[in-house]
Amino acid sequence: MTCGEIQKAFSSYLDDQLSLAERAACDTHLQGCPVCRAQMAESRLILRRFAALRRPAAPRVVDLQVKDDGDDDLVLRHDLQHLWAGLASDNLNV
């Protein structure tokens, strides 16, 4: 594998989505390439930091405003919670 190929495969590698042959090819490349190995280590660190973060709860006011409005508003509630999570993640220092 080339450096470009392995860098494109980082996410799949870390998510354990590669076939055994693809993973073996990545492992072989990582053993011989200090640049990709360092980038993979950095990607792992970022994932660990994200996994350690607490997810902020949506403000109760948002939850109550849309909760009793019917099925269509379940999508709205879902979107508002994602918006709130997105706003919270904008304030992260990773």
C-alpha positions in Angstrom: 0.0 0.0 0.0 1.1 3.6 -0.6 1.0 6.3 2.0 -2.0 7.8 0.2 -3.9 4.5 0.2 -3.3 3.9 3.9 -4.2 7.4 4.9 -7.5 7.0 3.0 -8.0 3.7 4.9 -7.3 5.1 8.4 -11.0 5.5 9.4 -11.9 2.0 8.1 -8.8 0.6 9.9 -9.7 2.2 13.2 -13.3 1.2 12.9 -12.3 -2.4 12.1 -14.0 -2.3 8.8 -11.2 -3.7 6.6 -10.9 -7.3 5.4 -8.2 -9.4 6.9 -6.1 -8.9 3.7 -6.5 -5.1 3.7 -5.7 -4.9 7.4 -2.6 -7.0 6.9 -1.5 -4.8 4.1 -2.0 -1.7 6.3 -0.1 -3.3 9.2 2.8 -4.1 6.9 2.9 -0.6 5.6 2.7 0.9 9.1 5.6 -1.3 10.3 7.8 0.2 7.6 6.5 3.8 7.4 7.2 6.1 10.4 5.2 8.9 8.9 2.0 6.9 8.5 2.6 5.2 11.9 2.7 8.6 13.5 -0.4 9.8 11.7 -2.2 6.6 12.8 -1.2 7.1 16.4 -2.5 10.7 16.2 -5.8 9.5 14.7 -6.1 6.9 17.6 -5.5 9.7 20.1 -8.1 11.9 18.6 -10.7 9.0 18.7 -9.9 8.3 22.3 -10.3 12.0 23.2 -13.7 12.1 21.4 -14.8 8.9 23.1 -13.9 10.4 26.5 -16.0 13.5 26.0 -19.4 13.9 27.7 -22.3 14.5 25.5 -24.1 17.6 26.7 -27.9 17.1 27.1 -30.2 19.4 25.2 -31.7 22.1 27.4 -34.9 20.9 29.0 -36.7 23.8 27.5 -36.0 22.5 24.0 -37.1 19.1 24.9 -40.4 20.3 26.4 -41.3 22.7 23.6 -41.4 20.0 20.9 -42.3 16.9 23.0 -46.1 17.1 22.9 -46.6 18.3 19.3 -47.1 14.9 17.6 -45.1 12.5 15.5 -43.8 15.0 12.9 -42.1 16.9 15.7 -40.1 13.8 16.8 -37.9 14.6 13.8 -37.7 18.2 14.9 -36.7 17.1 18.4 -34.1 14.9 16.9 -32.7 17.7 14.7 -32.6 20.1 17.7 -30.7 17.7 19.8 -28.2 17.2 17.0 -28.0 20.9 16.6 -27.3 21.3 20.3 -24.6 18.6 20.2 -23.1 20.3 17.2 -23.0 23.7 19.0 -21.4 22.0 21.9 -18.8 20.3 19.8 -17.9 23.7 18.1 -16.6 24.7 21.5 -14.2 21.7 21.9 -10.5 22.2 22.0 -9.0 19.0 20.5 
